[in-house]
Every structure is written in C-alpha cells, then in structure tokens.
Amino acid sequence: MFKTISNAIKTPEVRKKLLYTLLLLVVFRLGCWITVPGVNTIELSKAMGESEGIAGLINIISGGAFSRFSIFAMSISPYITASIVIQLLGMIIPSLERLTKEGGEEGRQKINRYTKILTIVLAIVEGAGIYLSYRSTNIFVNQQFLTGALVVTSLVAGTSILMWLGEQITSKGIGNGISLLIFAGIVSGLPNGVRSVLGLIVTDQGFSTTGLLTGIGVIIGAILLVAGVVYVNQAERRIPVQYSKKVVGRKMVGAQSTHIPLKLAMAGVMPIIFASSFMTFPAMLIQIFVKNLSEHAFLNGLYQFSIATSSSQVPIGYSIANALVYLLLIVGFTFFYTYATFNPAELSSNIKRNGGFIPGIRAGKPTTEYLSSVISKLTWFGGLFLAIIAIIPMLLRFTSLNIAFGGTSILIVVGVALETVQQLESQLAMRHYKGFLE
C-alpha cells in the first residue's frame, strides 16, 4: 500500500488528483467548524455535551459537525438514504429497473438526478426534524419561524455542498467522493480515541499499570479487528466455470476456464446502515412529536429501546433486547441486500447462454440451485460477521472504556481505504500502459 502511495506521489497526473482530493477534504473539515446562524454556541456546548443516542450516532459520521451544529451537521446521510431508496425502488418499479440496466450513460444521469431531488427532500425533512428536536432547548437565539427556516436552509445547503464535493472528488480526484467524506469524518475522531487510551494509562492519580495493560489490550484488539476486516473484505469464493469450443466469425475459439469471484461479505456495510436507521427511526419520531417523555410510559420505553444502540445511559434490559433485535435485523438485511443485488438465476442463464458450465453441475436449474446454496452459506457468514462487528461497541459500554472507533467505523474506514488504494493502482497501471504505448 505504501509503495502504491509513493509511486502515486511521483506521478504528476495522479499527484494532481491526490492534491485535489485532499484540498476538497480540507474544505469539508473546515465547514464542520462553521456553526449554523441563529445558534447560541454557549448553550450548544452544554446541550450537546449531555446528548447521546441519535446525536452521538450522527456525530460520528459527520466528524463532530453535529455536536457543533455546523452547516455540515447532517453530513451526507440524506444522500445515502436517497441512494438506498432509489436502488430499492429500482427493484420494484419496472421503468426504473430498465433505466438502471439498459439506460446507459443517459439512464445513469437520470438516476443521479432523481437521487439528488430525493436527497433535497429528505434533507429538508431531516433538517426540520433536527430543529424541532432541539427547539425546546436554549441553543437557538429565539424560536421564531424565520430562525427555524434559517436553520433548516443552512443544514440543507450544507448537505448540498457535501453532495457537490463528493461528485467533484469522484470525477476529478481519486476514489469515491461520498465514501471519502464519510471516511474523513470518522478518521477525524481518531485523536479522541488515542486520547482515551492515553487517559487509561496516565490518570489524575498518576501512572496506572492496569490502565497500561488495558490500553495494550485495546490496541491489540483494534489490530486484530482491522486484520479481520481486511481479510473478509479481500477474501472471495471462486466458482470455476468452463466454456466449450465455439465458432466466432471464421475462427474456432478454444475451450476457456475462468471463475466467478464471490465476496464473503457482498453486502458490505449496508445492512448495518439499514439496521441502524430502522432501530433509531422510532426515537427520531418520538423526539420530534413528544415534548415530555416522562408522561408517556410506553413511548419512553420505546425511546429507550430505540437509542440503546448508541447510548450508554440506557438500562441493561433495554440494551440486551436492542442488541438481539439489532443482530437479527443485520442478518436479515444482509440476506435481503445480497439477493437484491445478486440474482443466481440470471447468472446461471448468462453462463448457459455463453456455452459455459460449472464442472460437475448441469446447466440450467441445477446451476441456479448450486449458486443459491453457495450464496446462502456466504451470506450467513457475512451476516454473522457484520453482526459481531456491530455489537463490539455495545459490549464496550459495559466497561469503563470510551473508544471513539467502533467496529462499524473500522469496517467503513478499512473498506474505503482498500477501495481507494485499488483505484490508485488502476490509475498507475493506466498511466504505465499509456507511457508504454506512446
């Protein structure tokens, strides 16, 4: 990886793209410190210092922008939600499905336009929800309509700017822009994580041997977790495919052997995002529409259950129930997302149409059943792996540790880093071939 980065810096064209990407990421980080107009910063620090739950969950992805109520407080989450919704609608609505599969560049542009429109709509709804949730506090200068409109407009504008920055990075820089913005937001919490580990070793009472051993354990655990995430991200099950001889034009093309690479975790981090959104959605609605939770026992219980994923001040009974439901949702969404994006019947049909077959498996229905069996086993592994990754931060809450990096954060950071390095390698390879041909 370091050799790839070194070679990229030495190559002028790739270096220019890297610097452009870094410049836009710096713009993103600067924007995280620009507070929304109409906010009382003194009261804001008090309110956000006590808030957990949804606020803490959004704050991790936004790189601390939410705790500062900056223009980037909502981060790029409305765009991610809109992309997921459009993708799911593409599986249900035939016209969208045709546009996705057969529309080409024009179809891609239309899908992108629909996603942007839905992003703005969701950003307005989410911005209004955030304003209404915190209107009862004293963080706003006043509670007039114009103040609310200014706050919501600023939040929507911030999300729009991030969407534009992501597009610019994707088209003119290196890597996927949206992923890199999330990556930058999460990595910005690394200094807090280092400070927490150092705080275990050097306390107010002086040096702590127990804290040192705990810190070493945390570091070793983080290294093992990163190694496991890298292994699962890179690992694949290769299904061998044999193609028989066929006539192409005037030539007889000989038999070819190839393979179908199937990732162990094909769904990536999407099931965790789905499950987190599903679990925290009731709490968001309750925060918006219910002013005094203490007067509603059922709604208070539902709220405690909903935020147990991201709060350390919830009774242990709610935490255990939330963890069980959370894990079941992650496994369920893993199956849903995998089968929504990978169709064994369609792949089997393509293999048969091109004169191919899997050795030892008859073409047609037997091939579909074989692929379905393999996908099912891989999905079970991927779902359980994601569930273990997601539950690690919940387990740490029962200890005295306060680590900024959770399993989900590491999964996102490692995945984006690997993807970006692969794009760097492809850019260098393309440059090498161009130089060779010239």
N, C-alpha and C positions, 0 to 999 in steps of 0.2 A: 504493500500500500504506500509506504513512504517513498519507495523508488518511483512509483507512478506519479506521486505528487511532485517529486523532484524533477522528473522529466517534463511534467506539465509546465512547471515554472520556467524551464529552459526553452520551451517552445513559444515563440512570440504570440501566435494567434490564440493558443489555449491560455496563455498567461493573461492576455487581454480579457478573455471571457471570465477567467477566475477573478480578476480585479473588479470587473463589472458586477459580478455576483456578490463579492464582498462589500462593495460600495452600497448596493441596494439593501443588504442585510444590516449594514450600519444605519441606513436611513430608517429601517424598521425598528432597530433598537432605540434610536433617538426619539422616534414617535411614541415609544412606550412610556416616555417621561413627560409627554405633553398632556396635561390634565384637561379634561372636558370643561368648557366655560360654564360658570354658574355653580361650581362645586367649592365648598368650604374645605380647604386642604387640612386644616387643624382637626375638624370633626371627622374628616375622612380617615385620617390615621387611627383615630380611636375606634371607629366603626369597623374598619377592615382588619384591625388588629384582633378583634374578637370574633370575626366571622369565619366560618368553616363551611363544610358541605359543598353546595354548588359553587359558591365563591371560590373556595380552595381548588375545586376541580378545574374551573375555567382559568384560574390564575396560573396554574402550572403550564398550560398550553400557550397562554398569552405572554409568558415570560415575565410575570409580575405586573403586567399592564393593568389587569383588573383591580389589583389591590391599590393601585394609584389612580384608578378611574380615568385612565388616559383615553385618547381617541381610538386606540387600538385595543380597548378593553375586551371587546367581543372576539378579538383575534380573527382567524379565518374560519371559525366554526360554522357560520351561516353558509359559506361556500361549500364546505364539506358536506353539510346536511343536504344542501340543494343538489349536489352531485350524486349523493346516495339516492335521493328521491327520484331524480331523473333516470338514474340507472335502473331502479326498481320498476318505474313506470314503463321503461323500455322493454321490460319482460312481460308486461301486461297489455299495453296498447300496441296493436299491430303496426300502426303507422310509424310510431317511434322506433319500434324494433327494426323495421325496414330502413328507416333513416340511419340507424346506428350501423347496420350491417352492410347496406348496399348504397348508402348515400355518398360515399367517398369524401373528398375534401369539403364539398358543399354541405353535405349532411353533417359533418363534424362541426362546421361553423354554425349551423342551425342549432345543434345540440348545445354548443357552447353559449349561444345567445339565450336559449331557454334557461340554461343553468344560471346565467348572470341575472336574468329577470327574477327568477325564483330566489336567488341569493339576496337581492334588494328587498323583496317582500319579507323573507324570513328575518333579515337584519332589522327591518322596521318593527316586526313583531317582538323579536328578542330584545331590541333596544327599549321598546316601550315596557316590556316585562321587567327589565333591569331597573328602569326608572321608577316604576310603580312599586317594586320590591323594596327600594331604599328611600321612597318618598317619606315614609313615616319617621325616618331618622333625620338628623340635623345636618347631613352632609351637603344639602343644597341651600343656596343663599335664600331662596324662597320657593314656595310651592305653586306658583302661578303657571298658567298654561304655557306661556311663552318660554319659561325656564325649561319645562318638560320638552317642548318642541325643540329647543336648542340642544338639550342633552341628547335626545334621540337622533336628531340630524347629525350631530357630531359623531356619534357612535356608528351610524350608517355610513357616513363619509369615511371614517377610519377603516371600516371593513372594505369599502370600495377601493380605497388606496392600496390596501394589502392585496386585494384581488389583482389590481393592476401590476403591483410589484412582482407578484408570483408569475404573471404572464410574461413580464419582461425578462425575468430570470430564466424561465423555460425557453423562450425564443432566442435570447441574446447571450445568455450566460451558460452555466454548467449545472446540470441536474434539474429535477422537478421543482419549480419555484414554490408551489404550495407546501410541499414536503419540507423544503429547506427553511421556510418561515417557521413551521412548527418545530423543526429541529433546532433552530436558533433560539426559539422561545424556551424550549426545555433545557438546552445546554446552559442558558443564562442562569439557571438555578444551581449549576454545579458549584460555584463558590460557597453558597449556603450549605450544600452538602459537605464540602470539605471543612467548613467552619464548625458544623455539627460534630463531625468526627474528632476534630481537634478539641472541641469543648468536652468530649468524653475523657480525653487524656489529661488536659490541663484544666482543672476545675478551680472554683474560688478558694478551695482549701489547699490547692497545690497539685502536684503530680499525682495521678491515680493509676496504680498498677492494673486494677480491674478495668478501668477505662481504656488503658493501652491494649489489653487483651481483647476487649470488646471491639475497639477500633480495628485491630488486626483482623478479627473475625469478620467485621463488616467489609473490609477491603477484599479479603479472600472470597467472601460470598459474592461481592459485586463482580470480581474477575470470573468466577465460575458461572455466574448468571450471564455475563456477556459472552463467554465462550459457548455456553449452551445455546444462546440466541443465534450466534453466528453459525454454529453447526446446523441448527434446524433450518435457518434461512437458506443455507447453501446446499443442504442435503436434498437429494431427489431420488425417486424410484424410477428407473429406466425400463420401460416396456419395449422389448425388442420387436421390430416389425420387418418382415421380409417381403420384398417386391419381386414378382416374377418378371421374366423377359417380356418385352413388348416392342412393337414397331412404332417409331417416332419419325415421321417423314419417310425417308428412304433407308433409315438406319435401324438396326436392331439393338435396342438398349438392353444390356445385360442385367441380370438379377442384382438387386441392391439390398443391403442390410442397413437399417437405421434404428433409431429408438425414439420413443415418446418420453420426454422428461416430465415427471410429475413431482411437484414440490411436496414436501412433508406438511408444510403449512401454507396451502394455496390461498387461504382466505386472508393471510396477513394479519394486520391489527384491526381490520374492520369489525369482526364480531365483538371485540372489546368496546369499540366505539358505539356500536348498536346497543349492546347491553347496558353501557353506562348511560346513554341517552334515555333508554327505556326505564331504567331504575330511577333516574333523577327527574324525569318529567312530572310525576305527581307532586314532588316537592316544589318545583317551579310554579305550578299552577296554584298550589296552596299559598305560597309566598305572595303571589300577585293578588289573589282574591280574598284571603282570610287575614284580617288585621290582628286579632287576638287569638292565638292558638290555644291558650290555656282554657278557654271557654268551650272548646270542642275536643273532647277526649279522643274520639275516633280519628279525626283529622290530625291531631297532634301525634297519635301513634303511627299513622300512615306517613307523616312527615319524618318522624324519627327513623322509621324503617327505610324510607327512600334515601335519606342522606347518609346512612350508615356506611356506604361505600367510601365516602370521602371525609368522614368526621370521626374524631377520636372521643367526642363527648356524648356518645350515644350509649345507652345501657347495653350490656353484653348480650342480652336476649335478642334485641333487635339486630345486633351485629351478626350473630350466628345465623338468624333467619335470613338476613340480607345476603350473607355470604353464600348460603345454599342456593337461594334463588338466582343470585348473580352467576354462579358457576353453571347452573342448568341453562340459563339464558345464553351464556358464552358458547357452550357446546351446541345448543340448538341453533344459534345464529351461524356458527361455523358450518354446520350441515347445510343450512339454508343458503348461505352466500356461496359455498363451494358448488352446490348443484345448480345454483342460479347462473354461475359463470362458466361451468364446465358441464357439457352435455355428452355423456358416454355414447348415446345412440347416434348423435350427429358425428362424433369422431369415428365410430365404427363404420358408419355409412361412407365417410370420406376415404377410409382405408380400403374398403371393399371396392369403391368406385375407381380407385387408382391401381387396382390389381394387387393390393397388399394383404398380408395376413399376419397374425401373431403366431409364431411357431407353437404347434400343439393345440391351437384353438381354431375351431372352424369359423369362417367368415359369417357375418350376419348377427343373428341373435346371440349365439354363444359368445362372440367377441364383446357384445354390449354387456352381457351378464358378467363376463370376466372383468371388464373395465370398471363396472359398477362395484364389484366386490373389492377391487384394489382401492378405488376411490373411497369407499366406505371405511376401510381399515386406516387409510392415511388420514381421513377426516377425523376419526376417533382420536388418533394420536395428536393431530393438530389442535383439536378442541380441548383435550385434556392439558396439553402443553400451554395453551393460551390461558386456560383456567388457573393453572398453577402460577403462571407469571402474574396474573391479575390479582391473585389472593395474597401475594407476598406483602404488599403494603398494609393490607388489613391485619396480617399476623404481627407486623412490626408495631402496630398500635398498642398491642398488649405488653410491649416492653417500654423502656424509657427512651428508646431511640426516636429521633425526629429527622429522618433522612429525606432530603428533597427528591431523590431519584427513586421512583418506584419501578416495579417490573415492567409496567406498560410503557413508562418513559424510556427505559432501556431498550425495549423492543422497537419503539419508533426510531430512537436515535441510531441504533445499530442498523436497522433496515435502510434508513435514509443514507447513512454513511456508506454502506455497501453499494447501494444503487448509484450514488454519486461517483464513487471510485470506478465502478464499471463504465459509467459514461465517460469519465476521464480517459480510461484505457481505450475505449472505442474512438474517442477524438484523436488520441495519439496514433492509433493504428491507421485511421483515415489519413492523417497528416503524413504518416510514413509512406503509405501507398501512393499518395499524390506526389510526394517528392521523388519516389522511385520511378513513376511514370513520366514525370517531367524531365 
